[in-house]
Amino acid sequence: MKGGFIERMYKNLEAELTRNGLTQNDLCKLLNLNKSTISNKMNGIRDFKLIECKKIAIWLNSTIDYLFEIKNN
């Protein structure tokens, strides 16, 4: 945590969603999950399943390594 706030996970995934004009709601539809589950996964509270990562990477024409890269500071 930095400054009392949970640091955002998966910045590359968020950037690609934005770049493609997509939202977390679109991600909900793709993965058939509710908004709170997606929010928890995006914030690192819950883990994405491998199959979910694969679906997202294909959907965004990207790679799992890039989308789910976590940089340790």
C-alpha positions in Angstrom: 0.0 0.0 0.0 1.2 3.5 -0.8 -0.2 6.5 1.1 -3.1 4.5 2.5 -4.4 3.4 -0.9 -4.2 0.0 -2.5 -2.0 0.3 -5.5 -3.8 -0.6 -8.8 -2.8 -4.0 -10.2 -2.6 -4.9 -13.8 -1.9 -1.4 -15.2 -1.3 -2.8 -18.7 -4.7 -4.5 -18.7 -6.3 -1.3 -17.7 -4.4 0.6 -20.4 -5.4 -1.9 -23.1 -9.1 -1.7 -22.1 -8.9 2.1 -22.3 -7.0 2.0 -25.6 -9.7 -0.2 -27.1 -12.6 1.9 -25.7 -13.6 -0.9 -23.4 -14.7 -0.9 -19.7 -14.8 -3.3 -16.8 -18.4 -3.9 -17.7 -17.3 -5.3 -21.1 -14.9 -7.5 -19.2 -17.8 -8.7 -17.0 -19.7 -9.7 -20.1 -16.7 -11.5 -21.6 -16.0 -13.5 -18.5 -19.6 -13.8 -17.3 -18.7 -12.4 -13.9 -20.3 -9.6 -11.9 -18.8 -6.2 -11.4 -17.7 -6.6 -7.9 -15.8 -9.8 -8.8 -14.0 -8.0 -11.7 -13.2 -5.1 -9.4 -11.7 -7.5 -6.9 -9.6 -9.2 -9.5 -8.5 -5.9 -11.0 -7.4 -4.7 -7.6 -5.5 -7.9 -6.7 -8.0 -9.0 -4.0 -8.9 -12.1 -6.0 -6.8 -13.9 -8.7 -7.7 -14.2 -12.3 -8.0 -17.8 -13.4 -5.7 -18.9 -16.2 -8.6 -19.5 -18.6 -9.8 -15.9 -17.9 -6.4 -14.6 -18.6 -6.3 -16.5 -21.9 -9.8 -15.2 -22.9 -8.8 -11.6 -22.2 -5.5 -11.8 -24.0 -7.2 -13.3 -27.1 -10.0 -10.7 -26.9 -7.5 -7.8 -26.7 -5.1 -9.4 -29.2 -2.3 -9.3 -26.7 -0.3 -11.6 -24.4 -0.9 -12.8 -20.9 2.6 -11.8 -20.0 2.1 -8.2 -21.0 -1.5 -7.8 -19.7 -0.8 -9.3 -16.3 2.7 -8.0 -15.7 3.2 -6.9 -12.1 6.1 -4.6 -11.4 7.6 -4.7 -7.9 8.8 -1.4 -6.7 
